Amino acid sequence: MSPLERRLTKLEQHRQQNDVGCKLDWLLEKAGTSRAAVMAEHGSLQAFRDCLEAQGQASSASVGEWRP
């Protein structure tokens, strides 16, 4: 792979990551919050995801839903 091809591959990877970031920001805004607010409350997006997952499991358990 030539240096130009490697650079183009890296640019494509970064573009895809930026698209994900923009979509995340849009979804958070639609939910009435922002990435900064999530980071302030939870410290990281990973911790926020873990919190959402725990809430989902708790609500599933209260409804009696079975999850493998």
PEGI-V578958 format. One record per residue. PHI is phi in radians with two decimals (* if undefined). Layout:
PHI, PHI
//
This chain:
*, -1.32, -1.01, -1.14, -1.12, -1.10, -1.14, -1.11, -1.12, -1.10, -1.09, -1.12, -1.10, -1.16, -1.09, -1.11, -1.14, -1.16, -1.06, -1.12, -1.10, -1.14, -1.15, -1.06, -1.05, -1.11, -1.16, -1.13, -1.11, -1.09, -1.44, 1.55, -2.45, -2.49, -1.09, -1.09, -1.15, -1.11, -1.13, -1.16, -1.39, -1.90, 1.56, -2.77, -1.19, -1.09, -1.14, -1.12, -1.08, -1.07, -1.12, -1.09, -1.11, -1.11, -1.12, -1.11, -1.17, -1.15, -1.25, -1.14, -1.18, -1.26, -1.54, 1.53, -1.30, -1.74, -2.16, -1.23
//
